[in-house]
Amino acid sequence: MKFILRILLSAVAVLVLAEILPGVAVDNYGTAIIVALVLALLNLIVKPLLILFTLPVTILTLGLFLLIINAIIILLADGFVSGFAVDGLFMAIIFSLLLSLFQSLLYSLLDSD
């Protein structure tokens, strides 16, 4: 049940960010739910592999390369989901930072109950 609520809250965050950021577009709420699911799957499967393969660069940059990995995950979701578009790497970095911020705020509201 908590997983479904987290996906729905992530979808709301994706919709809000699509309205705020000029380089991000989401067609509708159904697409936002699919984006949230795809991001959850990519973060579960692909992100650990990317972190493992880029560990020397991540250590060399003191962890800042993780921002690029998050942006790559966003761009992969852009490629997988039609109806979701992100314009470039810079916008993907901004989107991933704001999405993490919104998710942490919304999840803290969920955990306080």
PyMOL commands that set and color helices and strands:
alter all, ss='L'
color gray80, all
select helices_A, chain A and resi 2-20+29-53+55-60+65-80+88-111
alter helices_A, ss='H'
color red, helices_A
select strands_A, chain A and resi 24-26+84-86
alter strands_A, ss='S'
color yellow, strands_A
deselect
rebuild
show_as cartoon
